[in-house]
Amino acid sequence: MANQTHLPPSPLVPRPIAKTLKVRTEDERMLISLGGALIVHWDTIPDTIQDILIDQAAIGLQVAGSPERQAELETLIRTAKVAPLATEKRTN
């Protein structure tokens, strides 16, 4: 039998936490791009992690004073359309 390395279980269990993200105004575009990247790969993320991310985003909405928008967040994720990038015409 081959040697197997067993890692101890992680003490960190993914779950929503009572924190929010503070970003500089000039970094908001990067944050939007990161959120878009997350949605592009949404279907590859395990359901339990998807639930945690939605719950964490709901915490952010509460902090921002918009807790009523959680349903809109879930709709956005479910209805977002992923499209291929247009490719440039190559000239040889």
Biopython code that builds the backbone (N, CA, C, O; Angstrom):
import numpy as np
from Bio.PDB.StructureBuilder import StructureBuilder

atoms = [
    (1, "MET", "N", (0.850, -1.182, 0.000)),
    (1, "MET", "CA", (0.000, 0.000, 0.000)),
    (1, "MET", "C", (0.893, 1.242, 0.000)),
    (1, "MET", "O", (1.891, 1.289, 0.718)),
    (2, "ALA", "N", (0.541, 2.227, -0.789)),
    (2, "ALA", "CA", (1.324, 3.454, -0.879)),
    (2, "ALA", "C", (1.183, 4.265, 0.403)),
    (2, "ALA", "O", (0.174, 4.209, 1.106)),
    (3, "ASN", "N", (2.242, 5.020, 0.670)),
    (3, "ASN", "CA", (2.173, 5.907, 1.838)),
    (3, "ASN", "C", (1.141, 6.991, 1.576)),
    (3, "ASN", "O", (1.133, 7.609, 0.511)),
    (4, "GLN", "N", (0.293, 7.213, 2.528)),
    (4, "GLN", "CA", (-0.730, 8.248, 2.403)),
    (4, "GLN", "C", (-0.519, 9.272, 3.498)),
    (4, "GLN", "O", (-0.261, 8.931, 4.652)),
    (5, "THR", "N", (-0.632, 10.510, 3.123)),
    (5, "THR", "CA", (-0.534, 11.588, 4.092)),
    (5, "THR", "C", (-1.949, 12.008, 4.453)),
    (5, "THR", "O", (-2.749, 12.333, 3.576)),
    (6, "HIS", "N", (-2.250, 12.000, 5.719)),
    (6, "HIS", "CA", (-3.566, 12.427, 6.180)),
    (6, "HIS", "C", (-3.418, 13.771, 6.871)),
    (6, "HIS", "O", (-2.661, 13.923, 7.829)),
    (7, "LEU", "N", (-4.148, 14.721, 6.368)),
    (7, "LEU", "CA", (-4.130, 16.049, 6.970)),
    (7, "LEU", "C", (-5.157, 16.097, 8.085)),
    (7, "LEU", "O", (-6.227, 15.499, 7.975)),
    (8, "PRO", "N", (-4.836, 16.804, 9.154)),
    (8, "PRO", "CA", (-5.843, 16.935, 10.212)),
    (8, "PRO", "C", (-7.026, 17.738, 9.685)),
    (8, "PRO", "O", (-6.859, 18.583, 8.806)),
    (9, "PRO", "N", (-8.209, 17.485, 10.211)),
    (9, "PRO", "CA", (-9.373, 18.254, 9.751)),
    (9, "PRO", "C", (-9.165, 19.741, 10.023)),
    (9, "PRO", "O", (-8.593, 20.133, 11.040)),
    (10, "SER", "N", (-9.639, 20.542, 9.102)),
    (10, "SER", "CA", (-9.503, 21.988, 9.242)),
    (10, "SER", "C", (-10.365, 22.477, 10.402)),
    (10, "SER", "O", (-11.527, 22.092, 10.525)),
    (11, "PRO", "N", (-9.781, 23.339, 11.263)),
    (11, "PRO", "CA", (-10.586, 23.887, 12.361)),
    (11, "PRO", "C", (-11.585, 24.932, 11.863)),
    (11, "PRO", "O", (-12.493, 25.329, 12.594)),
    (12, "LEU", "N", (-11.412, 25.375, 10.612)),
    (12, "LEU", "CA", (-12.301, 26.389, 10.053)),
    (12, "LEU", "C", (-13.426, 25.715, 9.281)),
    (12, "LEU", "O", (-13.188, 25.047, 8.275)),
    (13, "VAL", "N", (-14.619, 25.891, 9.748)),
    (13, "VAL", "CA", (-15.791, 25.364, 9.060)),
    (13, "VAL", "C", (-16.411, 26.540, 8.315)),
    (13, "VAL", "O", (-16.744, 27.555, 8.926)),
    (14, "PRO", "N", (-16.570, 26.412, 6.989)),
    (14, "PRO", "CA", (-17.158, 27.539, 6.253)),
    (14, "PRO", "C", (-18.547, 27.881, 6.787)),
    (14, "PRO", "O", (-19.399, 27.007, 6.942)),
    (15, "ARG", "N", (-18.755, 29.147, 7.061)),
    (15, "ARG", "CA", (-20.037, 29.635, 7.536)),
    (15, "ARG", "C", (-20.032, 31.148, 7.408)),
    (15, "ARG", "O", (-18.964, 31.759, 7.401)),
    (16, "PRO", "N", (-21.185, 31.755, 7.307)),
    (16, "PRO", "CA", (-21.221, 33.220, 7.279)),
    (16, "PRO", "C", (-20.685, 33.770, 8.596)),
    (16, "PRO", "O", (-20.901, 33.186, 9.658)),
    (17, "ILE", "N", (-19.998, 34.878, 8.517)),
    (17, "ILE", "CA", (-19.449, 35.511, 9.719)),
    (17, "ILE", "C", (-19.921, 36.959, 9.788)),
    (17, "ILE", "O", (-20.271, 37.557, 8.771)),
    (18, "ALA", "N", (-19.927, 37.503, 10.968)),
    (18, "ALA", "CA", (-20.415, 38.872, 11.186)),
    (18, "ALA", "C", (-19.331, 39.879, 10.814)),
    (18, "ALA", "O", (-18.805, 40.598, 11.663)),
    (19, "LYS", "N", (-19.013, 39.909, 9.524)),
    (19, "LYS", "CA", (-18.023, 40.852, 8.997)),
    (19, "LYS", "C", (-18.497, 41.329, 7.638)),
    (19, "LYS", "O", (-19.301, 40.672, 6.978)),
    (20, "THR", "N", (-17.990, 42.475, 7.234)),
    (20, "THR", "CA", (-18.265, 42.984, 5.899)),
    (20, "THR", "C", (-16.962, 43.510, 5.331)),
    (20, "THR", "O", (-15.974, 43.636, 6.053)),
    (21, "LEU", "N", (-16.952, 43.810, 4.073)),
    (21, "LEU", "CA", (-15.754, 44.244, 3.384)),
    (21, "LEU", "C", (-15.771, 45.757, 3.218)),
    (21, "LEU", "O", (-16.767, 46.340, 2.791)),
    (22, "LYS", "N", (-14.672, 46.367, 3.557)),
    (22, "LYS", "CA", (-14.508, 47.808, 3.349)),
    (22, "LYS", "C", (-13.505, 47.974, 2.222)),
    (22, "LYS", "O", (-12.382, 47.479, 2.312)),
    (23, "VAL", "N", (-13.899, 48.663, 1.169)),
    (23, "VAL", "CA", (-12.998, 48.883, 0.041)),
    (23, "VAL", "C", (-12.952, 50.360, -0.319)),
    (23, "VAL", "O", (-13.893, 51.115, -0.074)),
    (24, "ARG", "N", (-11.837, 50.741, -0.904)),
    (24, "ARG", "CA", (-11.704, 52.125, -1.374)),
    (24, "ARG", "C", (-12.557, 52.291, -2.631)),
    (24, "ARG", "O", (-12.731, 51.337, -3.390)),
    (25, "THR", "N", (-13.069, 53.447, -2.848)),
    (25, "THR", "CA", (-13.902, 53.729, -4.011)),
    (25, "THR", "C", (-13.191, 53.338, -5.297)),
    (25, "THR", "O", (-13.814, 52.786, -6.205)),
    (26, "GLU", "N", (-11.919, 53.612, -5.384)),
    (26, "GLU", "CA", (-11.173, 53.302, -6.606)),
    (26, "GLU", "C", (-10.983, 51.792, -6.819)),
    (26, "GLU", "O", (-10.560, 51.376, -7.898)),
    (27, "ASP", "N", (-11.287, 50.979, -5.819)),
    (27, "ASP", "CA", (-11.167, 49.526, -5.945)),
    (27, "ASP", "C", (-12.509, 48.833, -6.204)),
    (27, "ASP", "O", (-12.555, 47.611, -6.343)),
    (28, "GLU", "N", (-13.596, 49.601, -6.269)),
    (28, "GLU", "CA", (-14.915, 49.001, -6.458)),
    (28, "GLU", "C", (-15.022, 48.235, -7.777)),
    (28, "GLU", "O", (-15.671, 47.191, -7.828)),
    (29, "ARG", "N", (-14.399, 48.735, -8.842)),
    (29, "ARG", "CA", (-14.460, 48.046, -10.143)),
    (29, "ARG", "C", (-13.826, 46.663, -10.034)),
    (29, "ARG", "O", (-14.338, 45.700, -10.605)),
    (30, "MET", "N", (-12.713, 46.558, -9.302)),
    (30, "MET", "CA", (-12.068, 45.257, -9.127)),
    (30, "MET", "C", (-12.965, 44.318, -8.335)),
    (30, "MET", "O", (-13.029, 43.125, -8.632)),
    (31, "LEU", "N", (-13.654, 44.842, -7.336)),
    (31, "LEU", "CA", (-14.573, 44.032, -6.541)),
    (31, "LEU", "C", (-15.744, 43.539, -7.392)),
    (31, "LEU", "O", (-16.175, 42.395, -7.251)),
    (32, "ILE", "N", (-16.248, 44.384, -8.258)),
    (32, "ILE", "CA", (-17.325, 43.987, -9.169)),
    (32, "ILE", "C", (-16.825, 42.890, -10.108)),
    (32, "ILE", "O", (-17.546, 41.928, -10.373)),
    (33, "SER", "N", (-15.605, 43.025, -10.612)),
    (33, "SER", "CA", (-15.036, 41.997, -11.491)),
    (33, "SER", "C", (-14.864, 40.677, -10.755)),
    (33, "SER", "O", (-15.104, 39.611, -11.322)),
    (34, "LEU", "N", (-14.452, 40.743, -9.504)),
    (34, "LEU", "CA", (-14.302, 39.529, -8.706)),
    (34, "LEU", "C", (-15.660, 38.860, -8.487)),
    (34, "LEU", "O", (-15.778, 37.639, -8.587)),
    (35, "GLY", "N", (-16.674, 39.657, -8.190)),
    (35, "GLY", "CA", (-18.027, 39.111, -8.038)),
    (35, "GLY", "C", (-18.527, 38.497, -9.330)),
    (35, "GLY", "O", (-19.174, 37.450, -9.310)),
    (36, "GLY", "N", (-18.235, 39.138, -10.458)),
    (36, "GLY", "CA", (-18.622, 38.588, -11.750)),
    (36, "GLY", "C", (-17.921, 37.261, -12.022)),
    (36, "GLY", "O", (-18.527, 36.328, -12.549)),
    (37, "ALA", "N", (-16.646, 37.181, -11.660)),
    (37, "ALA", "CA", (-15.907, 35.929, -11.844)),
    (37, "ALA", "C", (-16.528, 34.815, -11.013)),
    (37, "ALA", "O", (-16.618, 33.670, -11.456)),
    (38, "LEU", "N", (-16.950, 35.160, -9.816)),
    (38, "LEU", "CA", (-17.598, 34.166, -8.951)),
    (38, "LEU", "C", (-18.884, 33.647, -9.598)),
    (38, "LEU", "O", (-19.149, 32.445, -9.573)),
    (39, "ILE", "N", (-19.669, 34.535, -10.167)),
    (39, "ILE", "CA", (-20.923, 34.122, -10.800)),
    (39, "ILE", "C", (-20.661, 33.289, -12.050)),
    (39, "ILE", "O", (-21.405, 32.346, -12.321)),
    (40, "VAL", "N", (-19.614, 33.617, -12.824)),
    (40, "VAL", "CA", (-19.278, 32.826, -14.009)),
    (40, "VAL", "C", (-19.033, 31.368, -13.628)),
    (40, "VAL", "O", (-19.384, 30.461, -14.382)),
    (41, "HIS", "N", (-18.434, 31.142, -12.466)),
    (41, "HIS", "CA", (-18.098, 29.783, -12.023)),
    (41, "HIS", "C", (-19.086, 29.224, -11.004)),
    (41, "HIS", "O", (-18.825, 28.183, -10.401)),
    (42, "TRP", "N", (-20.208, 29.896, -10.803)),
    (42, "TRP", "CA", (-21.162, 29.552, -9.754)),
    (42, "TRP", "C", (-21.578, 28.078, -9.781)),
    (42, "TRP", "O", (-21.651, 27.437, -8.733)),
    (43, "ASP", "N", (-21.847, 27.549, -10.955)),
    (43, "ASP", "CA", (-22.332, 26.169, -11.048)),
    (43, "ASP", "C", (-21.295, 25.125, -10.660)),
    (43, "ASP", "O", (-21.639, 23.960, -10.458)),
    (44, "THR", "N", (-20.044, 25.521, -10.554)),
    (44, "THR", "CA", (-18.998, 24.573, -10.156)),
    (44, "THR", "C", (-18.740, 24.601, -8.651)),
    (44, "THR", "O", (-17.959, 23.802, -8.134)),
    (45, "ILE", "N", (-19.392, 25.512, -7.961)),
    (45, "ILE", "CA", (-19.201, 25.662, -6.514)),
    (45, "ILE", "C", (-20.211, 24.768, -5.798)),
    (45, "ILE", "O", (-21.394, 24.779, -6.141)),
    (46, "PRO", "N", (-19.761, 23.995, -4.809)),
    (46, "PRO", "CA", (-20.710, 23.131, -4.080)),
    (46, "PRO", "C", (-21.863, 23.936, -3.484)),
    (46, "PRO", "O", (-21.696, 25.081, -3.065)),
    (47, "ASP", "N", (-23.037, 23.303, -3.460)),
    (47, "ASP", "CA", (-24.250, 23.971, -2.959)),
    (47, "ASP", "C", (-24.064, 24.550, -1.566)),
    (47, "ASP", "O", (-24.546, 25.648, -1.290)),
    (48, "THR", "N", (-23.376, 23.835, -0.682)),
    (48, "THR", "CA", (-23.199, 24.337, 0.687)),
    (48, "THR", "C", (-22.394, 25.630, 0.692)),
    (48, "THR", "O", (-22.673, 26.538, 1.476)),
    (49, "ILE", "N", (-21.397, 25.713, -0.181)),
    (49, "ILE", "CA", (-20.595, 26.941, -0.267)),
    (49, "ILE", "C", (-21.419, 28.055, -0.911)),
    (49, "ILE", "O", (-21.326, 29.209, -0.494)),
    (50, "GLN", "N", (-22.230, 27.719, -1.931)),
    (50, "GLN", "CA", (-23.111, 28.722, -2.533)),
    (50, "GLN", "C", (-24.015, 29.334, -1.463)),
    (50, "GLN", "O", (-24.177, 30.553, -1.405)),
    (51, "ASP", "N", (-24.601, 28.486, -0.618)),
    (51, "ASP", "CA", (-25.487, 28.980, 0.444)),
    (51, "ASP", "C", (-24.744, 29.909, 1.396)),
    (51, "ASP", "O", (-25.278, 30.940, 1.804)),
    (52, "ILE", "N", (-23.525, 29.550, 1.745)),
    (52, "ILE", "CA", (-22.722, 30.376, 2.649)),
    (52, "ILE", "C", (-22.427, 31.727, 2.004)),
    (52, "ILE", "O", (-22.528, 32.765, 2.658)),
    (53, "LEU", "N", (-22.063, 31.714, 0.721)),
    (53, "LEU", "CA", (-21.761, 32.965, 0.030)),
    (53, "LEU", "C", (-22.990, 33.865, -0.058)),
    (53, "LEU", "O", (-22.880, 35.077, 0.131)),
    (54, "ILE", "N", (-24.152, 33.291, -0.341)),
    (54, "ILE", "CA", (-25.381, 34.095, -0.380)),
    (54, "ILE", "C", (-25.686, 34.668, 1.009)),
    (54, "ILE", "O", (-26.038, 35.841, 1.134)),
    (55, "ASP", "N", (-25.552, 33.842, 2.045)),
    (55, "ASP", "CA", (-25.796, 34.330, 3.407)),
    (55, "ASP", "C", (-24.810, 35.436, 3.784)),
    (55, "ASP", "O", (-25.182, 36.405, 4.446)),
    (56, "GLN", "N", (-23.539, 35.286, 3.357)),
    (56, "GLN", "CA", (-22.547, 36.312, 3.661)),
    (56, "GLN", "C", (-22.881, 37.606, 2.928)),
    (56, "GLN", "O", (-22.754, 38.696, 3.485)),
    (57, "ALA", "N", (-23.310, 37.476, 1.668)),
    (57, "ALA", "CA", (-23.715, 38.667, 0.912)),
    (57, "ALA", "C", (-24.917, 39.337, 1.560)),
    (57, "ALA", "O", (-25.015, 40.564, 1.560)),
    (58, "ALA", "N", (-25.832, 38.548, 2.113)),
    (58, "ALA", "CA", (-27.001, 39.110, 2.808)),
    (58, "ALA", "C", (-26.556, 39.935, 4.012)),
    (58, "ALA", "O", (-27.152, 40.970, 4.312)),
    (59, "ILE", "N", (-25.516, 39.481, 4.699)),
    (59, "ILE", "CA", (-24.970, 40.263, 5.822)),
    (59, "ILE", "C", (-24.474, 41.612, 5.299)),
    (59, "ILE", "O", (-24.708, 42.649, 5.920)),
    (60, "GLY", "N", (-23.787, 41.591, 4.153)),
    (60, "GLY", "CA", (-23.313, 42.842, 3.557)),
    (60, "GLY", "C", (-24.454, 43.769, 3.180)),
    (60, "GLY", "O", (-24.351, 44.986, 3.332)),
    (61, "LEU", "N", (-25.543, 43.192, 2.688)),
    (61, "LEU", "CA", (-26.713, 44.016, 2.354)),
    (61, "LEU", "C", (-27.324, 44.643, 3.599)),
    (61, "LEU", "O", (-27.772, 45.789, 3.567)),
    (62, "GLN", "N", (-27.342, 43.885, 4.704)),
    (62, "GLN", "CA", (-27.861, 44.435, 5.959)),
    (62, "GLN", "C", (-27.009, 45.611, 6.416)),
    (62, "GLN", "O", (-27.532, 46.649, 6.820)),
    (63, "VAL", "N", (-25.690, 45.439, 6.350)),
    (63, "VAL", "CA", (-24.776, 46.508, 6.762)),
    (63, "VAL", "C", (-24.961, 47.741, 5.885)),
    (63, "VAL", "O", (-24.867, 48.872, 6.361)),
    (64, "ALA", "N", (-25.226, 47.513, 4.598)),
    (64, "ALA", "CA", (-25.419, 48.617, 3.658)),
    (64, "ALA", "C", (-26.805, 49.246, 3.768)),
    (64, "ALA", "O", (-27.099, 50.227, 3.085)),
    (65, "GLY", "N", (-27.655, 48.685, 4.628)),
    (65, "GLY", "CA", (-28.991, 49.234, 4.810)),
    (65, "GLY", "C", (-29.996, 48.754, 3.777)),
    (65, "GLY", "O", (-31.022, 49.400, 3.563)),
    (66, "SER", "N", (-29.710, 47.625, 3.132)),
    (66, "SER", "CA", (-30.613, 47.105, 2.101)),
    (66, "SER", "C", (-30.941, 45.628, 2.312)),
    (66, "SER", "O", (-30.797, 44.836, 1.380)),
    (67, "PRO", "N", (-31.379, 45.236, 3.513)),
    (67, "PRO", "CA", (-31.636, 43.813, 3.746)),
    (67, "PRO", "C", (-32.770, 43.255, 2.882)),
    (67, "PRO", "O", (-32.824, 42.049, 2.641)),
    (68, "GLU", "N", (-33.663, 44.109, 2.421)),
    (68, "GLU", "CA", (-34.793, 43.661, 1.609)),
    (68, "GLU", "C", (-34.361, 43.215, 0.207)),
    (68, "GLU", "O", (-35.171, 42.669, -0.542)),
    (69, "ARG", "N", (-33.097, 43.440, -0.151)),
    (69, "ARG", "CA", (-32.629, 43.096, -1.502)),
    (69, "ARG", "C", (-32.047, 41.689, -1.595)),
    (69, "ARG", "O", (-31.533, 41.317, -2.649)),
    (70, "GLN", "N", (-32.110, 40.893, -0.520)),
    (70, "GLN", "CA", (-31.550, 39.549, -0.564)),
    (70, "GLN", "C", (-32.199, 38.706, -1.662)),
    (70, "GLN", "O", (-31.501, 37.983, -2.374)),
    (71, "ALA", "N", (-33.504, 38.788, -1.807)),
    (71, "ALA", "CA", (-34.184, 38.021, -2.852)),
    (71, "ALA", "C", (-33.677, 38.435, -4.230)),
    (71, "ALA", "O", (-33.530, 37.594, -5.117)),
    (72, "GLU", "N", (-33.412, 39.722, -4.410)),
    (72, "GLU", "CA", (-32.873, 40.200, -5.683)),
    (72, "GLU", "C", (-31.489, 39.620, -5.938)),
    (72, "GLU", "O", (-31.149, 39.301, -7.077)),
    (73, "LEU", "N", (-30.696, 39.484, -4.892)),
    (73, "LEU", "CA", (-29.364, 38.897, -5.004)),
    (73, "LEU", "C", (-29.456, 37.458, -5.507)),
    (73, "LEU", "O", (-28.730, 37.059, -6.417)),
    (74, "GLU", "N", (-30.349, 36.694, -4.908)),
    (74, "GLU", "CA", (-30.524, 35.302, -5.319)),
    (74, "GLU", "C", (-31.024, 35.225, -6.762)),
    (74, "GLU", "O", (-30.608, 34.343, -7.513)),
    (75, "THR", "N", (-31.911, 36.136, -7.152)),
    (75, "THR", "CA", (-32.408, 36.166, -8.524)),
    (75, "THR", "C", (-31.285, 36.530, -9.488)),
    (75, "THR", "O", (-31.177, 35.941, -10.564)),
    (76, "LEU", "N", (-30.458, 37.483, -9.117)),
    (76, "LEU", "CA", (-29.326, 37.882, -9.946)),
    (76, "LEU", "C", (-28.425, 36.685, -10.239)),
    (76, "LEU", "O", (-28.036, 36.460, -11.385)),
    (77, "ILE", "N", (-28.100, 35.927, -9.211)),
    (77, "ILE", "CA", (-27.217, 34.777, -9.396)),
    (77, "ILE", "C", (-27.862, 33.734, -10.304)),
    (77, "ILE", "O", (-27.192, 33.148, -11.154)),
    (78, "ARG", "N", (-29.154, 33.505, -10.124)),
    (78, "ARG", "CA", (-29.844, 32.473, -10.915)),
    (78, "ARG", "C", (-30.072, 32.885, -12.366)),
    (78, "ARG", "O", (-30.126, 32.030, -13.250)),
    (79, "THR", "N", (-30.207, 34.188, -12.619)),
    (79, "THR", "CA", (-30.580, 34.630, -13.963)),
    (79, "THR", "C", (-29.439, 35.290, -14.738)),
    (79, "THR", "O", (-29.619, 35.646, -15.903)),
    (80, "ALA", "N", (-28.274, 35.459, -14.119)),
    (80, "ALA", "CA", (-27.149, 36.090, -14.810)),
    (80, "ALA", "C", (-26.767, 35.257, -16.030)),
    (80, "ALA", "O", (-26.682, 34.031, -15.953)),
    (81, "LYS", "N", (-26.545, 35.913, -17.123)),
    (81, "LYS", "CA", (-26.183, 35.241, -18.374)),
    (81, "LYS", "C", (-24.666, 35.337, -18.560)),
    (81, "LYS", "O", (-24.089, 36.424, -18.516)),
    (82, "VAL", "N", (-24.042, 34.194, -18.767)),
    (82, "VAL", "CA", (-22.613, 34.148, -19.026)),
    (82, "VAL", "C", (-22.424, 34.085, -20.529)),
    (82, "VAL", "O", (-23.027, 33.250, -21.203)),
    (83, "ALA", "N", (-21.588, 34.967, -21.052)),
    (83, "ALA", "CA", (-21.386, 35.028, -22.497)),
    (83, "ALA", "C", (-19.889, 34.985, -22.808)),
    (83, "ALA", "O", (-19.075, 35.498, -22.041)),
    (84, "PRO", "N", (-19.537, 34.376, -23.926)),
    (84, "PRO", "CA", (-18.118, 34.366, -24.310)),
    (84, "PRO", "C", (-17.660, 35.770, -24.672)),
    (84, "PRO", "O", (-18.450, 36.596, -25.131)),
    (85, "LEU", "N", (-16.389, 36.028, -24.463)),
    (85, "LEU", "CA", (-15.818, 37.307, -24.852)),
    (85, "LEU", "C", (-15.677, 37.331, -26.363)),
    (85, "LEU", "O", (-15.399, 36.308, -26.989)),
    (86, "ALA", "N", (-15.870, 38.504, -26.942)),
    (86, "ALA", "CA", (-15.675, 38.648, -28.370)),
    (86, "ALA", "C", (-14.183, 38.504, -28.663)),
    (86, "ALA", "O", (-13.348, 39.055, -27.945)),
    (87, "THR", "N", (-13.859, 37.778, -29.698)),
    (87, "THR", "CA", (-12.447, 37.619, -30.046)),
    (87, "THR", "C", (-12.084, 38.631, -31.106)),
    (87, "THR", "O", (-12.891, 38.966, -31.973)),
    (88, "GLU", "N", (-10.855, 39.113, -31.026)),
    (88, "GLU", "CA", (-10.384, 40.090, -32.009)),
    (88, "GLU", "C", (-10.085, 39.368, -33.308)),
    (88, "GLU", "O", (-9.660, 38.213, -33.317)),
    (89, "LYS", "N", (-10.315, 40.071, -34.398)),
    (89, "LYS", "CA", (-10.005, 39.523, -35.713)),
    (89, "LYS", "C", (-8.488, 39.568, -35.893)),
    (89, "LYS", "O", (-7.872, 40.627, -35.772)),
    (90, "ARG", "N", (-7.901, 38.424, -36.178)),
    (90, "ARG", "CA", (-6.447, 38.369, -36.342)),
    (90, "ARG", "C", (-6.065, 38.725, -37.777)),
    (90, "ARG", "O", (-6.714, 38.325, -38.744)),
    (91, "THR", "N", (-5.002, 39.482, -37.866)),
    (91, "THR", "CA", (-4.449, 39.788, -39.195)),
    (91, "THR", "C", (-3.073, 39.166, -39.269)),
    (91, "THR", "O", (-2.274, 39.305, -38.343)),
    (92, "ASN", "N", (-2.792, 38.485, -40.358)),
    (92, "ASN", "CA", (-1.489, 37.820, -40.530)),
    (92, "ASN", "C", (-0.670, 38.533, -41.557)),
    (92, "ASN", "O", (0.456, 38.124, -41.841)),
]
sb = StructureBuilder()
sb.init_structure("model")
sb.init_model(0)
sb.init_chain("A")
sb.init_seg("    ")
for serial, (resi, resn, name, xyz) in enumerate(atoms, 1):
    if name == "N":
        sb.init_residue(resn, " ", resi, " ")
    sb.init_atom(name, np.array(xyz, "f"), 0.0, 1.0, " ", f" {name:<3s}", serial, name[0])
structure = sb.get_structure()
